[in-house]
Amino acid sequence: MARNSVDHTTMRDMNLSLILHTLRTNAPLSRADLAARTGLNKASVTSMVRELIAHGWVKELGVNSAVVEIGRPRINLAPDPDAGFFIGAEINVDFISIIIANFAVEVISRRFESTLHLHSQEAILDRFLFLLQESVDEINNSGRTLFGAGIGVPGLVDVGSGRLLFAPNLNWYDVPVRDLAQEIVQAPVFVMNEANQAALGERYFGAGRDSQYMLYVSSGIGIGGGIVSGGQLIEGAAGFAGEVGHMTVVKDGLPCNCGNRGCWETEAGQRALFRRIETAVSGGRQSLLLEATNGNLDQLDISLVVEAARAGDEVALQALQETGEWLGIGLANLMNVLNPQSVVFGGPLSTAHEFLLPVIRRTVAERAWDWTHAQAQIVLADHGQDAAVFGGVAGVYQAVLNEPRVWLERGGQGVR
């Protein structure tokens, strides 16, 4: 008898999860629609929807006027935005970004700050924790549930402990990110590499939502990657999968902050783009970027390069061309190895997509196998530089929807 009870409870939990996942991706849906899409009988769907409405996770939107039937009218359902909030956060090499999203994944507020003026690990972490506390206070003041927080960081992460083991472009070692955040959040905290987190965000809410085999590549000061296979993020044996920026592309190339030489990010990252501009200008070439930076090219940023390129600046255009070619070379190698269905390009450099993507696609077409290239689309990330913070939301949301009973029984919050 006990065995049957356990089996019945487990099955109901799985069905609750199925209903929530189906509503998340396809709402609005009626109860009859849910039964048809999930294969569950109408009585079970009605019972579980009643429970989810009672807990405030699902709401009725009104009669579906598009469906006219004899009998009871169909009432559309959707996730209730007011069920609670998620925090998605990113500590990157040169910025901090935090969003609060509701249960319908609508961004309620955001905090974004450059960290270029902060010159120590302690100062950056203190600022991040201050902004995180502001976000938690905002949610607490609303009186609604905080389901948890997902935090992306630029380096190797021990996912089990939530520790940042090594961030090469920050020169940080062994930082207990989850423990620091947990004291503030007082709800589940998930920590992962920012590119893996961004891949999860694009897979769940963005350009990769329909892709079972996806490669996500983020280019900024560093280059990171995330690999999705069978719809699931591949983390590797120790959680380090996706460190594509540190594959060697030039045997005796430039030193990389990771300790190696000739890494992909030394040729295809933001610093490589700026280096090409500085080399051209120091060689005597004229550029609008000199005026834009008041003669100090240390003040370069991607938006200035894009503006100059749009104005026809030859130095900016050539630097973007060469950087796009290196991005395409690396992607061609990865596509031959991974055979993805789609390649999603994101990160800070993706703001220059109008110049980079045509070059990337052309270079991949020249260098990847025809069979590999023909099957894969190279597309822009839907969430651009926000992909990682949306991935933070996705990580918590996925945990909630996969085990809803755990969260429902704790008034919204799951295990810590």
Number of C-alpha atoms within 10 A of each C-alpha: 6 7 8 9 10 11 12 12 13 13 12 15 19 16 18 23 19 18 22 24 18 18 19 18 12 13 16 18 21 21 20 18 20 26 18 12 14 15 10 15 13 15 12 15 21 15 10 18 22 14 15 20 17 11 16 16 21 23 20 16 15 12 15 15 10 7 9 11 8 5 6 8 14 19 17 20 23 22 24 19 17 15 20 22 30 28 30 32 32 30 21 22 21 16 15 20 23 27 24 25 21 23 20 17 18 12 16 12 13 16 15 14 13 13 18 10 9 14 10 12 13 10 13 21 18 13 15 24 18 13 20 23 16 14 21 22 13 14 19 13 9 11 9 15 18 22 27 29 32 28 28 27 25 25 26 23 26 18 18 12 13 20 21 24 17 19 21 17 16 17 12 15 15 13 17 16 23 23 14 15 24 16 11 16 22 15 19 19 23 26 27 32 31 30 30 33 33 35 35 31 28 29 29 22 21 21 23 27 15 15 19 17 21 31 29 31 27 30 22 23 22 27 26 28 24 26 25 25 15 10 17 13 21 16 17 10 7 11 16 18 18 25 18 21 24 21 14 17 19 13 9 11 15 14 12 18 17 16 9 14 19 18 25 25 27 27 25 27 25 20 16 21 26 22 16 19 26 20 13 18 16 10 9 8 12 14 17 19 25 16 11 16 14 9 11 12 17 9 13 16 17 17 13 16 24 21 16 19 21 13 12 13 17 17 23 25 20 16 22 27 19 19 24 27 23 24 27 26 22 24 23 24 16 16 21 16 11 16 20 24 22 23 25 24 26 31 26 21 27 21 16 17 21 12 17 21 21 16 21 26 21 13 20 25 17 14 16 21 15 12 10 18 22 11 11 17 14 20 17 21 27 17 19 21 20 22 30 36 31 32 32 32 33 26 25 23 21 15 17 21 20 17 15 21 20 17 16 16 11 10 12 23 20 20 9 10
